[in-house]
Amino acid sequence: MVGVCTDYPDRDWATVGELAERLQAQQHGVVALVSRCETMGLVERRRSTEDRRRIEIHLLEKGEHLLTKLAGLHRAALMSLRGRFVVPDMRAFDHLQIS
Protein backbone atom coordinates (compact mmCIF):
# COMPACT_ATOMS: atom_id res chain seq x y z
CA MET A 1 0.00 0.00 0.00
CA VAL A 2 2.86 2.36 0.80
CA GLY A 3 4.19 2.18 -2.72
CA VAL A 4 0.86 3.01 -4.23
CA CYS A 5 0.90 6.48 -2.65
CA THR A 6 3.76 7.46 -4.95
CA ASP A 7 2.01 6.56 -8.21
CA TYR A 8 0.53 10.01 -8.80
CA PRO A 9 3.22 12.18 -10.43
CA ASP A 10 1.36 15.48 -10.15
CA ARG A 11 0.81 15.20 -6.39
CA ASP A 12 2.22 13.54 -3.30
CA TRP A 13 -0.97 11.94 -1.95
CA ALA A 14 -3.79 9.56 -2.86
CA THR A 15 -7.36 9.08 -1.67
CA VAL A 16 -8.59 5.85 -0.12
CA GLY A 17 -10.71 5.27 -3.24
CA GLU A 18 -7.67 5.62 -5.50
CA LEU A 19 -5.64 3.28 -3.30
CA ALA A 20 -8.45 0.73 -3.32
CA GLU A 21 -8.60 0.86 -7.12
CA ARG A 22 -4.82 0.47 -7.51
CA LEU A 23 -4.73 -2.39 -5.00
CA GLN A 24 -7.88 -3.95 -6.43
CA ALA A 25 -9.29 -4.10 -2.92
CA GLN A 26 -12.48 -3.08 -1.14
CA GLN A 27 -12.47 0.44 0.31
CA HIS A 28 -13.19 -0.73 3.86
CA GLY A 29 -10.16 -3.03 3.70
CA VAL A 30 -7.96 -0.17 2.49
CA VAL A 31 -9.26 2.05 5.32
CA ALA A 32 -8.07 -0.61 7.78
CA LEU A 33 -4.72 -0.89 5.98
CA VAL A 34 -4.26 2.90 6.03
CA SER A 35 -5.07 2.90 9.75
CA ARG A 36 -2.38 0.27 10.41
CA CYS A 37 0.15 2.17 8.28
CA GLU A 38 -0.75 5.38 10.09
CA THR A 39 -0.23 3.70 13.48
CA MET A 40 3.21 2.58 12.26
CA GLY A 41 4.08 6.15 11.21
CA LEU A 42 4.28 5.33 7.50
CA VAL A 43 1.42 7.53 6.26
CA GLU A 44 -0.89 10.21 7.58
CA ARG A 45 -4.39 11.34 6.71
CA ARG A 46 -4.88 15.01 5.91
CA ARG A 47 -8.08 16.85 5.07
CA SER A 48 -7.82 18.45 1.62
CA THR A 49 -7.45 22.22 1.53
CA GLU A 50 -9.28 22.27 -1.83
CA ASP A 51 -12.22 20.03 -0.91
CA ARG A 52 -12.89 19.62 2.82
CA ARG A 53 -14.80 16.38 2.12
CA ARG A 54 -11.68 14.69 0.74
CA ILE A 55 -9.12 12.95 2.93
CA GLU A 56 -5.64 12.67 1.43
CA ILE A 57 -3.25 9.88 2.36
CA HIS A 58 0.33 11.20 2.49
CA LEU A 59 3.46 9.06 2.63
CA LEU A 60 5.71 10.09 5.53
CA GLU A 61 9.51 9.98 5.67
CA LYS A 62 9.48 6.63 7.50
CA GLY A 63 7.20 5.26 4.76
CA GLU A 64 9.53 6.56 2.05
CA HIS A 65 12.50 4.82 3.69
CA LEU A 66 10.56 1.55 3.90
CA LEU A 67 9.47 1.91 0.28
CA THR A 68 13.09 2.38 -0.83
CA LYS A 69 14.13 -0.70 1.14
CA LEU A 70 11.28 -2.79 -0.31
CA ALA A 71 12.08 -1.59 -3.85
CA GLY A 72 15.65 -2.80 -3.39
CA LEU A 73 14.49 -6.19 -2.13
CA HIS A 74 12.04 -6.58 -4.99
CA ARG A 75 14.67 -5.56 -7.52
CA ALA A 76 17.07 -8.13 -6.09
CA ALA A 77 14.36 -10.79 -6.25
CA LEU A 78 13.56 -9.90 -9.85
CA MET A 79 17.23 -9.95 -10.80
CA SER A 80 17.56 -13.43 -9.29
CA LEU A 81 14.93 -14.59 -11.80
CA ARG A 82 17.02 -13.40 -14.74
CA GLY A 83 17.20 -16.17 -17.29
CA ARG A 84 14.37 -18.13 -15.70
CA PHE A 85 11.51 -16.02 -16.97
CA VAL A 86 11.29 -13.79 -19.99
CA VAL A 87 11.01 -10.15 -18.94
CA PRO A 88 10.78 -7.64 -21.80
CA ASP A 89 13.34 -5.19 -20.39
CA MET A 90 14.92 -5.37 -16.94
CA ARG A 91 16.16 -1.80 -17.40
CA ALA A 92 12.61 -0.71 -16.65
CA PHE A 93 13.54 -1.21 -12.98
CA ASP A 94 16.74 0.86 -13.12
CA HIS A 95 15.02 4.01 -11.86
CA LEU A 96 14.54 2.41 -8.43
CA GLN A 97 17.05 3.73 -5.94
CA ILE A 98 18.56 1.21 -3.58
CA SER A 99 19.96 2.34 -0.25
Secondary structure, DSSP 8 states (H G I E B T S, - for coil): -TGGGG--TT-SEE-HHHHHHHHT--HHHHHHHHHHHHHTTSEEEEE-SS-TT-EEEEE-HHHHHHHHHHHHHHHHHHHHTBTTB--S-GGGGTT----
